[in-house]
Amino acid sequence: MTPLEYSDIDLIDENLSKQIKTFFDKLYDEAVNKAVFYNKYGKIEDYYKSIVGKSRTCRCCGINKVLIKFHSKRSALDHYLPRNHFPFTSINTNNLLPICDNCNSKYKLAENTIFEIIKRNSRIVSKTRKRAFFPFSKIVPFPRIDVEITLNRALSEDLEPADMNIKLKCQGYEEQIDTWDRLFGIKENYLVECCSEEMYSFYEEQYIADLNFGKTHQQYLDTLESNRLFDMNFLRIAYLKGLNNYSSNS
């Protein structure tokens, strides 16, 4: 089922569409902060804390950080289905997702989650329905996404994203992967992270140090794999495999 958009209501009555938008915008921006609302349904800050808990990892990119329940402030709650497109999702808690500033304010913005829209000269030339991951999905286990990185030249401190290729793999979920990348710039962000000083230091100070103490490349990967979602281990695995494959093929 496809959720109703403002553009659908415009076809019926543009004035009605404007009034509905005003209502739902005020409902989220103003009504949720009124005592008559939060005394019955709770405060938006409490909802945020209950969702984010003590996990600092952004639910959208998996590499950046969000504020957790012990902070006096909070990170953004993103309308996964943007409220400027979809009128009836403004205060739906199954549509409000803790998200890092990078994903929220730099990449996703008001991008339509389930339609890929192509414009030319500010005019829409195509609008295609696309599958997307649902952050609150109850699918167990959640589909595993693997990252594959290939290097075009040897590792150095001046490595740039153009020196690497990246693939995101999740069999049977290729369209969802494309949507995820379109919304949050996942491939770009992962390649940039692999070129960071922190990733280079990880390689030099942790990986190489462990190899010098007798741990093999595969043993190191196995250690990361045992907790692959912790501290970007899934990306470190791809990074180290890419470096090792380049060295082996050189």
For each residue, the residues with C-beta under 8 A, 3 or more apart:
1:
2: 114 129
3: 81 86 88 89 114
4: 8 9 86 87 88
5: 8 9 85 86 87
6: 9 10 17 20 21 84 85 86 87
7: 10 11 85
8: 4 5 11 12
9: 4 5 6 12 13 16 17 20 87
10: 6 7 13 14 17
11: 7 8
12: 8 9 16 17
13: 9 10 16 17
14: 10 17 18
15: 18 19
16: 9 12 13 19 20
17: 6 9 10 12 13 14 20 21 87
18: 14 15 21 22
19: 15 16 22 23
20: 6 9 16 17 23 24 87
21: 6 17 18 24 25 84 87
22: 18 19 25 26
23: 19 20 26 27
24: 20 21 27 28 83 87 88 90 91
25: 21 22 28 29 83 90
26: 22 23 29 30 31
27: 23 24 30 31 32 90 91
28: 24 25 31 32 83 90 91
29: 25 26 32
30: 26 27 33 34
31: 26 27 28 34 37
32: 27 28 29 37 38 41 43 44 91
33: 30 37 38 44
34: 30 31 37 38
35: 38 39
36: 39 40
37: 31 32 33 34 40 41
38: 32 33 34 35 41 42 43 44
39: 35 36
40: 36 37
41: 32 37 38
42: 38 46 47
43: 32 38 46 47
44: 32 33 38 47 48 77
45: 48 49 74
46: 42 43 49 50
47: 42 43 44 50 51 77 93 96
48: 44 45 51 52 74 75 77 98
49: 45 46 52 53 68 69 74
50: 46 47 53 69
51: 47 48 96 97 98
52: 48 49 55 66 67 68 69 74 75 98
53: 49 50 68 69
54: 68 69 70
55: 52 68
56: 65 66 67 68
57: 62 63 64 65 66 229
58: 61 62 63 64 65 66 98 99 100 102 103
59: 62 66 97 98 99 135
60: 78 97 99 100 103 108 135 183 184
61: 58 64 100 102 103 184 186 189
62: 57 58 59 229 232 234 235
63: 57 58 189 190 193 232 235
64: 57 58 61 100 101 102 103 189
65: 56 57 58 100
66: 52 56 57 58 59 75 98 99 100
67: 52 56 71 73 74 75
68: 49 52 53 54 55 56 71
69: 49 50 52 53 54
70: 54
71: 67 68 74
72:
73: 67
74: 45 48 49 52 67 71 77 98
75: 48 52 66 67 98 99 100 101 104
76: 98 99 100 101 104 105
77: 44 47 48 74 96 97 98 99
78: 60 96 97 98 99 103 104 108
79: 82 83 86 89 90 95 96
80: 95 96 97 113 134 135
81: 3 85 86 89 95 113 114
82: 79 85 86 110 111 112 113
83: 24 25 28 79 86 87 89 90
84: 6 21 110
85: 5 6 7 81 82 110 112
86: 3 4 5 6 79 81 82 83 89
87: 4 5 6 9 17 20 21 24 83 90
88: 3 4 24 92
89: 3 79 81 83 86 92 95
90: 24 25 27 28 79 83 87
91: 24 27 28 32 96
92: 88 89 95 96
93: 47 96
94: 136
95: 79 80 81 89 92
96: 47 51 77 78 79 80 91 92 93
97: 51 59 60 77 78 80 135 136
98: 48 51 52 58 59 66 74 75 76 77 78
99: 58 59 60 66 75 76 77 78 103 104 108
100: 58 60 61 64 65 66 75 76 103 104
101: 64 75 76 104 105 106
102: 58 61 64 105 106 107 189
103: 58 60 61 64 78 99 100 106 107 108 184
104: 75 76 78 99 100 101 107 108 109
105: 76 101 102 109
106: 101 102 103 109 185
107: 102 103 104 111 183 184 185 189
108: 60 78 99 103 104 111 183 184
109: 104 105 106
110: 82 84 85
111: 82 107 108 182 183
112: 82 85 115 116 117
113: 80 81 82 132 179 183
114: 2 3 81 129 130 131 132 179
115: 112 127 128 129 130
116: 112 126 127 128 130 179 182
117: 112 124 126 127
118: 124 125 126 127
119: 122 123 124 125
120: 123 125
121:
122: 119
123: 119 120
124: 117 118 119 127
125: 118 119 120
126: 116 117 118
127: 115 116 117 118 124
128: 115 116
129: 2 114 115
130: 114 115 116 175 178 179 182
131: 114 173 175 176 179
132: 113 114 176 179 180 183
133: 137 173 176 179 180
134: 80 137
135: 59 60 80 97
136: 94 97
137: 133 134 142
138:
139: 142 143
140:
141: 144
142: 137 139
143: 139 170 172 173 176
144: 141 170
145: 168 169 170 173 177 234
146: 168 169 170 234 238
147: 166 167 168 169 190 234 235 237 238
148: 166 167 168 169 238 241 242
149: 164 165 166 190 191 194 238 239 241 242
150: 164 165 166 242 245 246
151: 154 155 163 164 242 243 245 246
152: 162 163 164 165
153: 156 159 163 246
154: 151 246 247 250
155: 151 159 200 203 243 246
156: 153 159
157: 200
158:
159: 153 155 156 163 164 194 195 200
160: 163 195
161: 164 188 191 192 194 195
162: 152
163: 151 152 153 159 160 195
164: 149 150 151 152 159 161 191 194 195 242
165: 149 150 152
166: 147 148 149 150 187 190 191 238
167: 147 148
168: 145 146 147 148 177 180 181 186 187
169: 145 146 147 148 177
170: 143 144 145 146 173 174 176 177
171: 174
172: 143
173: 131 133 143 145 170 176 177
174: 170 171 177 178
175: 130 131 178 179
176: 131 132 133 143 170 173 179 180
177: 145 168 169 170 173 174 180 181
178: 130 174 175 181 182
179: 113 114 116 130 131 132 133 175 176 182 183
180: 132 133 168 176 177 183 184 186
181: 168 177 178 184 185 186 187
182: 111 116 130 178 179
183: 60 107 108 111 113 132 179 180
184: 60 61 103 107 108 180 181 189
185: 106 107 181 188 189
186: 61 168 180 181 189 190
187: 166 168 181 190 191
188: 161 185 191 192
189: 61 63 64 102 107 184 185 186 192 193
190: 63 147 149 166 186 187 193 194 235 238
191: 149 161 164 166 187 188 194 195
192: 161 188 189 195 196
193: 63 189 190 196 198 199 232 235
194: 149 159 161 164 190 191 199 235 239
195: 159 160 161 163 164 191 192 199
196: 192 193 199 200
197: 200 201
198: 193 201 202
199: 193 194 195 196 202 203 236 239
200: 155 157 159 196 197 203 204
201: 197 198 204 205
202: 198 199 205 206 207 236
203: 155 199 200 206 207 208 239 240 243
204: 200 201 207 208
205: 201 202 208 209
206: 202 203 209 210
207: 202 203 204 210 211 220 240
208: 203 204 205 211 212
209: 205 206 212 213
210: 206 207 213 215 220
211: 207 208 214 215 216 217 220
212: 208 209
213: 209 210
214: 211
215: 210 211 219 220 223
216: 211 219 220
217: 211 220 221 240 244
218: 221 222
219: 215 216 222 223
220: 207 210 211 215 216 217 223 224 240
221: 217 218 224 225 237 240 241
222: 218 219 225 226
223: 215 219 220 226
224: 220 221 227 228 233 236 237 240
225: 221 222 228 233 237
226: 222 223
227: 224 230 233
228: 224 225 233 234 237
229: 57 62 233 234
230: 227 233
231:
232: 62 63 193 235 236
233: 224 225 227 228 229 230 236 237
234: 62 145 146 147 228 229 237 238
235: 62 63 147 190 193 194 232 238 239
236: 199 202 224 232 233 239 240
237: 147 221 224 225 228 233 234 240 241
238: 146 147 148 149 166 190 234 235 241 242
239: 149 194 199 203 235 236 242 243
240: 203 207 217 220 221 224 236 237 243 244
241: 148 149 221 237 238 244 245
242: 148 149 150 151 164 238 239 245 246
243: 151 155 203 239 240 246 247
244: 217 240 241 247 248
245: 150 151 241 242 248 249
246: 150 151 153 154 155 242 243 249 250
247: 154 243 244 250
248: 244 245
249: 245 246
250: 154 246 247
